[in-house]
């Protein structure tokens, strides 16, 4: 095993007691990284919330100019 890709949860990638830390005891050159798909999903959730906030602000702004 050369790499471990995870969603970034502490149980998986935690520095002190994560699964990868236990594997690195046996395989010191193990590369750990966040899954690109999980990162994209998290970014989409944040972007959706930001867009909703922006939409609400624009609605409040536009109602004064009707």
Phi and psi restraints in degrees (range 20) as a CNS / XPLOR table:
assign (resid 1 and name C) (resid 2 and name N)
       (resid 2 and name CA) (resid 2 and name C) 1.0 -114.1 20.0 2
assign (resid 2 and name N) (resid 2 and name CA)
       (resid 2 and name C) (resid 3 and name N) 1.0 -23.5 20.0 2
assign (resid 2 and name C) (resid 3 and name N)
       (resid 3 and name CA) (resid 3 and name C) 1.0 -145.9 20.0 2
assign (resid 3 and name N) (resid 3 and name CA)
       (resid 3 and name C) (resid 4 and name N) 1.0 157.6 20.0 2
assign (resid 3 and name C) (resid 4 and name N)
       (resid 4 and name CA) (resid 4 and name C) 1.0 -134.8 20.0 2
assign (resid 4 and name N) (resid 4 and name CA)
       (resid 4 and name C) (resid 5 and name N) 1.0 120.9 20.0 2
assign (resid 4 and name C) (resid 5 and name N)
       (resid 5 and name CA) (resid 5 and name C) 1.0 -109.3 20.0 2
assign (resid 5 and name N) (resid 5 and name CA)
       (resid 5 and name C) (resid 6 and name N) 1.0 132.3 20.0 2
assign (resid 5 and name C) (resid 6 and name N)
       (resid 6 and name CA) (resid 6 and name C) 1.0 -141.6 20.0 2
assign (resid 6 and name N) (resid 6 and name CA)
       (resid 6 and name C) (resid 7 and name N) 1.0 172.4 20.0 2
assign (resid 6 and name C) (resid 7 and name N)
       (resid 7 and name CA) (resid 7 and name C) 1.0 -78.8 20.0 2
assign (resid 7 and name N) (resid 7 and name CA)
       (resid 7 and name C) (resid 8 and name N) 1.0 -4.0 20.0 2
assign (resid 7 and name C) (resid 8 and name N)
       (resid 8 and name CA) (resid 8 and name C) 1.0 95.4 20.0 2
assign (resid 8 and name N) (resid 8 and name CA)
       (resid 8 and name C) (resid 9 and name N) 1.0 4.8 20.0 2
assign (resid 8 and name C) (resid 9 and name N)
       (resid 9 and name CA) (resid 9 and name C) 1.0 -64.7 20.0 2
assign (resid 9 and name N) (resid 9 and name CA)
       (resid 9 and name C) (resid 10 and name N) 1.0 147.8 20.0 2
assign (resid 9 and name C) (resid 10 and name N)
       (resid 10 and name CA) (resid 10 and name C) 1.0 -60.9 20.0 2
assign (resid 10 and name N) (resid 10 and name CA)
       (resid 10 and name C) (resid 11 and name N) 1.0 -32.6 20.0 2
assign (resid 10 and name C) (resid 11 and name N)
       (resid 11 and name CA) (resid 11 and name C) 1.0 -64.5 20.0 2
assign (resid 11 and name N) (resid 11 and name CA)
       (resid 11 and name C) (resid 12 and name N) 1.0 -26.6 20.0 2
assign (resid 11 and name C) (resid 12 and name N)
       (resid 12 and name CA) (resid 12 and name C) 1.0 -93.7 20.0 2
assign (resid 12 and name N) (resid 12 and name CA)
       (resid 12 and name C) (resid 13 and name N) 1.0 -51.2 20.0 2
assign (resid 12 and name C) (resid 13 and name N)
       (resid 13 and name CA) (resid 13 and name C) 1.0 -109.7 20.0 2
assign (resid 13 and name N) (resid 13 and name CA)
       (resid 13 and name C) (resid 14 and name N) 1.0 12.2 20.0 2
assign (resid 13 and name C) (resid 14 and name N)
       (resid 14 and name CA) (resid 14 and name C) 1.0 -58.8 20.0 2
assign (resid 14 and name N) (resid 14 and name CA)
       (resid 14 and name C) (resid 15 and name N) 1.0 140.7 20.0 2
assign (resid 14 and name C) (resid 15 and name N)
       (resid 15 and name CA) (resid 15 and name C) 1.0 -68.4 20.0 2
assign (resid 15 and name N) (resid 15 and name CA)
       (resid 15 and name C) (resid 16 and name N) 1.0 -35.7 20.0 2
assign (resid 15 and name C) (resid 16 and name N)
       (resid 16 and name CA) (resid 16 and name C) 1.0 -95.7 20.0 2
assign (resid 16 and name N) (resid 16 and name CA)
       (resid 16 and name C) (resid 17 and name N) 1.0 -38.2 20.0 2
assign (resid 16 and name C) (resid 17 and name N)
       (resid 17 and name CA) (resid 17 and name C) 1.0 -141.0 20.0 2
assign (resid 17 and name N) (resid 17 and name CA)
       (resid 17 and name C) (resid 18 and name N) 1.0 22.3 20.0 2
assign (resid 17 and name C) (resid 18 and name N)
       (resid 18 and name CA) (resid 18 and name C) 1.0 -76.1 20.0 2
assign (resid 18 and name N) (resid 18 and name CA)
       (resid 18 and name C) (resid 19 and name N) 1.0 162.0 20.0 2
assign (resid 18 and name C) (resid 19 and name N)
       (resid 19 and name CA) (resid 19 and name C) 1.0 -58.7 20.0 2
assign (resid 19 and name N) (resid 19 and name CA)
       (resid 19 and name C) (resid 20 and name N) 1.0 -41.6 20.0 2
assign (resid 19 and name C) (resid 20 and name N)
       (resid 20 and name CA) (resid 20 and name C) 1.0 -63.7 20.0 2
assign (resid 20 and name N) (resid 20 and name CA)
       (resid 20 and name C) (resid 21 and name N) 1.0 -37.0 20.0 2
assign (resid 20 and name C) (resid 21 and name N)
       (resid 21 and name CA) (resid 21 and name C) 1.0 -61.0 20.0 2
assign (resid 21 and name N) (resid 21 and name CA)
       (resid 21 and name C) (resid 22 and name N) 1.0 -39.2 20.0 2
assign (resid 21 and name C) (resid 22 and name N)
       (resid 22 and name CA) (resid 22 and name C) 1.0 -68.6 20.0 2
assign (resid 22 and name N) (resid 22 and name CA)
       (resid 22 and name C) (resid 23 and name N) 1.0 -37.2 20.0 2
assign (resid 22 and name C) (resid 23 and name N)
       (resid 23 and name CA) (resid 23 and name C) 1.0 -69.7 20.0 2
assign (resid 23 and name N) (resid 23 and name CA)
       (resid 23 and name C) (resid 24 and name N) 1.0 -36.6 20.0 2
assign (resid 23 and name C) (resid 24 and name N)
       (resid 24 and name CA) (resid 24 and name C) 1.0 -65.6 20.0 2
assign (resid 24 and name N) (resid 24 and name CA)
       (resid 24 and name C) (resid 25 and name N) 1.0 -20.5 20.0 2
assign (resid 24 and name C) (resid 25 and name N)
       (resid 25 and name CA) (resid 25 and name C) 1.0 -63.2 20.0 2
assign (resid 25 and name N) (resid 25 and name CA)
       (resid 25 and name C) (resid 26 and name N) 1.0 -34.5 20.0 2
assign (resid 25 and name C) (resid 26 and name N)
       (resid 26 and name CA) (resid 26 and name C) 1.0 -93.5 20.0 2
assign (resid 26 and name N) (resid 26 and name CA)
       (resid 26 and name C) (resid 27 and name N) 1.0 -31.6 20.0 2
assign (resid 26 and name C) (resid 27 and name N)
       (resid 27 and name CA) (resid 27 and name C) 1.0 -125.6 20.0 2
assign (resid 27 and name N) (resid 27 and name CA)
       (resid 27 and name C) (resid 28 and name N) 1.0 86.4 20.0 2
assign (resid 27 and name C) (resid 28 and name N)
       (resid 28 and name CA) (resid 28 and name C) 1.0 -63.9 20.0 2
assign (resid 28 and name N) (resid 28 and name CA)
       (resid 28 and name C) (resid 29 and name N) 1.0 -27.2 20.0 2
assign (resid 28 and name C) (resid 29 and name N)
       (resid 29 and name CA) (resid 29 and name C) 1.0 -92.1 20.0 2
assign (resid 29 and name N) (resid 29 and name CA)
       (resid 29 and name C) (resid 30 and name N) 1.0 18.5 20.0 2
assign (resid 29 and name C) (resid 30 and name N)
       (resid 30 and name CA) (resid 30 and name C) 1.0 -64.4 20.0 2
assign (resid 30 and name N) (resid 30 and name CA)
       (resid 30 and name C) (resid 31 and name N) 1.0 134.0 20.0 2
assign (resid 30 and name C) (resid 31 and name N)
       (resid 31 and name CA) (resid 31 and name C) 1.0 -100.9 20.0 2
assign (resid 31 and name N) (resid 31 and name CA)
       (resid 31 and name C) (resid 32 and name N) 1.0 126.3 20.0 2
assign (resid 31 and name C) (resid 32 and name N)
       (resid 32 and name CA) (resid 32 and name C) 1.0 -111.5 20.0 2
assign (resid 32 and name N) (resid 32 and name CA)
       (resid 32 and name C) (resid 33 and name N) 1.0 141.5 20.0 2
assign (resid 32 and name C) (resid 33 and name N)
       (resid 33 and name CA) (resid 33 and name C) 1.0 -155.2 20.0 2
assign (resid 33 and name N) (resid 33 and name CA)
       (resid 33 and name C) (resid 34 and name N) 1.0 161.2 20.0 2
assign (resid 33 and name C) (resid 34 and name N)
       (resid 34 and name CA) (resid 34 and name C) 1.0 -80.4 20.0 2
assign (resid 34 and name N) (resid 34 and name CA)
       (resid 34 and name C) (resid 35 and name N) 1.0 144.1 20.0 2
assign (resid 34 and name C) (resid 35 and name N)
       (resid 35 and name CA) (resid 35 and name C) 1.0 -68.8 20.0 2
assign (resid 35 and name N) (resid 35 and name CA)
       (resid 35 and name C) (resid 36 and name N) 1.0 131.3 20.0 2
assign (resid 35 and name C) (resid 36 and name N)
       (resid 36 and name CA) (resid 36 and name C) 1.0 -61.9 20.0 2
assign (resid 36 and name N) (resid 36 and name CA)
       (resid 36 and name C) (resid 37 and name N) 1.0 -39.2 20.0 2
assign (resid 36 and name C) (resid 37 and name N)
       (resid 37 and name CA) (resid 37 and name C) 1.0 -65.1 20.0 2
assign (resid 37 and name N) (resid 37 and name CA)
       (resid 37 and name C) (resid 38 and name N) 1.0 -40.6 20.0 2
assign (resid 37 and name C) (resid 38 and name N)
       (resid 38 and name CA) (resid 38 and name C) 1.0 -67.8 20.0 2
assign (resid 38 and name N) (resid 38 and name CA)
       (resid 38 and name C) (resid 39 and name N) 1.0 -39.7 20.0 2
assign (resid 38 and name C) (resid 39 and name N)
       (resid 39 and name CA) (resid 39 and name C) 1.0 -60.9 20.0 2
assign (resid 39 and name N) (resid 39 and name CA)
       (resid 39 and name C) (resid 40 and name N) 1.0 -43.5 20.0 2
assign (resid 39 and name C) (resid 40 and name N)
       (resid 40 and name CA) (resid 40 and name C) 1.0 -63.0 20.0 2
assign (resid 40 and name N) (resid 40 and name CA)
       (resid 40 and name C) (resid 41 and name N) 1.0 -42.8 20.0 2
assign (resid 40 and name C) (resid 41 and name N)
       (resid 41 and name CA) (resid 41 and name C) 1.0 -61.7 20.0 2
assign (resid 41 and name N) (resid 41 and name CA)
       (resid 41 and name C) (resid 42 and name N) 1.0 -42.9 20.0 2
assign (resid 41 and name C) (resid 42 and name N)
       (resid 42 and name CA) (resid 42 and name C) 1.0 -64.3 20.0 2
assign (resid 42 and name N) (resid 42 and name CA)
       (resid 42 and name C) (resid 43 and name N) 1.0 -41.0 20.0 2
assign (resid 42 and name C) (resid 43 and name N)
       (resid 43 and name CA) (resid 43 and name C) 1.0 -63.1 20.0 2
assign (resid 43 and name N) (resid 43 and name CA)
       (resid 43 and name C) (resid 44 and name N) 1.0 -38.8 20.0 2
assign (resid 43 and name C) (resid 44 and name N)
       (resid 44 and name CA) (resid 44 and name C) 1.0 -65.5 20.0 2
assign (resid 44 and name N) (resid 44 and name CA)
       (resid 44 and name C) (resid 45 and name N) 1.0 -38.9 20.0 2
assign (resid 44 and name C) (resid 45 and name N)
       (resid 45 and name CA) (resid 45 and name C) 1.0 -63.9 20.0 2
assign (resid 45 and name N) (resid 45 and name CA)
       (resid 45 and name C) (resid 46 and name N) 1.0 -45.6 20.0 2
assign (resid 45 and name C) (resid 46 and name N)
       (resid 46 and name CA) (resid 46 and name C) 1.0 -63.8 20.0 2
assign (resid 46 and name N) (resid 46 and name CA)
       (resid 46 and name C) (resid 47 and name N) 1.0 -44.0 20.0 2
assign (resid 46 and name C) (resid 47 and name N)
       (resid 47 and name CA) (resid 47 and name C) 1.0 -63.3 20.0 2
assign (resid 47 and name N) (resid 47 and name CA)
       (resid 47 and name C) (resid 48 and name N) 1.0 -40.6 20.0 2
assign (resid 47 and name C) (resid 48 and name N)
       (resid 48 and name CA) (resid 48 and name C) 1.0 -60.6 20.0 2
assign (resid 48 and name N) (resid 48 and name CA)
       (resid 48 and name C) (resid 49 and name N) 1.0 -44.8 20.0 2
assign (resid 48 and name C) (resid 49 and name N)
       (resid 49 and name CA) (resid 49 and name C) 1.0 -64.1 20.0 2
assign (resid 49 and name N) (resid 49 and name CA)
       (resid 49 and name C) (resid 50 and name N) 1.0 -40.3 20.0 2
assign (resid 49 and name C) (resid 50 and name N)
       (resid 50 and name CA) (resid 50 and name C) 1.0 -65.3 20.0 2
assign (resid 50 and name N) (resid 50 and name CA)
       (resid 50 and name C) (resid 51 and name N) 1.0 -40.6 20.0 2
assign (resid 50 and name C) (resid 51 and name N)
       (resid 51 and name CA) (resid 51 and name C) 1.0 -66.2 20.0 2
assign (resid 51 and name N) (resid 51 and name CA)
       (resid 51 and name C) (resid 52 and name N) 1.0 -38.2 20.0 2
assign (resid 51 and name C) (resid 52 and name N)
       (resid 52 and name CA) (resid 52 and name C) 1.0 -63.3 20.0 2
assign (resid 52 and name N) (resid 52 and name CA)
       (resid 52 and name C) (resid 53 and name N) 1.0 -42.3 20.0 2
assign (resid 52 and name C) (resid 53 and name N)
       (resid 53 and name CA) (resid 53 and name C) 1.0 -62.6 20.0 2
assign (resid 53 and name N) (resid 53 and name CA)
       (resid 53 and name C) (resid 54 and name N) 1.0 -45.4 20.0 2
assign (resid 53 and name C) (resid 54 and name N)
       (resid 54 and name CA) (resid 54 and name C) 1.0 -63.1 20.0 2
assign (resid 54 and name N) (resid 54 and name CA)
       (resid 54 and name C) (resid 55 and name N) 1.0 -41.7 20.0 2
assign (resid 54 and name C) (resid 55 and name N)
       (resid 55 and name CA) (resid 55 and name C) 1.0 -61.9 20.0 2
assign (resid 55 and name N) (resid 55 and name CA)
       (resid 55 and name C) (resid 56 and name N) 1.0 -42.5 20.0 2
assign (resid 55 and name C) (resid 56 and name N)
       (resid 56 and name CA) (resid 56 and name C) 1.0 -63.8 20.0 2
assign (resid 56 and name N) (resid 56 and name CA)
       (resid 56 and name C) (resid 57 and name N) 1.0 -40.7 20.0 2
assign (resid 56 and name C) (resid 57 and name N)
       (resid 57 and name CA) (resid 57 and name C) 1.0 -65.2 20.0 2
assign (resid 57 and name N) (resid 57 and name CA)
       (resid 57 and name C) (resid 58 and name N) 1.0 -42.0 20.0 2
assign (resid 57 and name C) (resid 58 and name N)
       (resid 58 and name CA) (resid 58 and name C) 1.0 -65.5 20.0 2
assign (resid 58 and name N) (resid 58 and name CA)
       (resid 58 and name C) (resid 59 and name N) 1.0 -38.3 20.0 2
assign (resid 58 and name C) (resid 59 and name N)
       (resid 59 and name CA) (resid 59 and name C) 1.0 -63.2 20.0 2
assign (resid 59 and name N) (resid 59 and name CA)
       (resid 59 and name C) (resid 60 and name N) 1.0 -44.1 20.0 2
assign (resid 59 and name C) (resid 60 and name N)
       (resid 60 and name CA) (resid 60 and name C) 1.0 -63.5 20.0 2
assign (resid 60 and name N) (resid 60 and name CA)
       (resid 60 and name C) (resid 61 and name N) 1.0 -39.4 20.0 2
assign (resid 60 and name C) (resid 61 and name N)
       (resid 61 and name CA) (resid 61 and name C) 1.0 -68.6 20.0 2
assign (resid 61 and name N) (resid 61 and name CA)
       (resid 61 and name C) (resid 62 and name N) 1.0 -44.1 20.0 2
assign (resid 61 and name C) (resid 62 and name N)
       (resid 62 and name CA) (resid 62 and name C) 1.0 -70.7 20.0 2
assign (resid 62 and name N) (resid 62 and name CA)
       (resid 62 and name C) (resid 63 and name N) 1.0 -27.5 20.0 2
assign (resid 62 and name C) (resid 63 and name N)
       (resid 63 and name CA) (resid 63 and name C) 1.0 -67.2 20.0 2
assign (resid 63 and name N) (resid 63 and name CA)
       (resid 63 and name C) (resid 64 and name N) 1.0 -18.9 20.0 2
assign (resid 63 and name C) (resid 64 and name N)
       (resid 64 and name CA) (resid 64 and name C) 1.0 -81.1 20.0 2
assign (resid 64 and name N) (resid 64 and name CA)
       (resid 64 and name C) (resid 65 and name N) 1.0 -13.9 20.0 2
assign (resid 64 and name C) (resid 65 and name N)
       (resid 65 and name CA) (resid 65 and name C) 1.0 -111.0 20.0 2
assign (resid 65 and name N) (resid 65 and name CA)
       (resid 65 and name C) (resid 66 and name N) 1.0 18.8 20.0 2
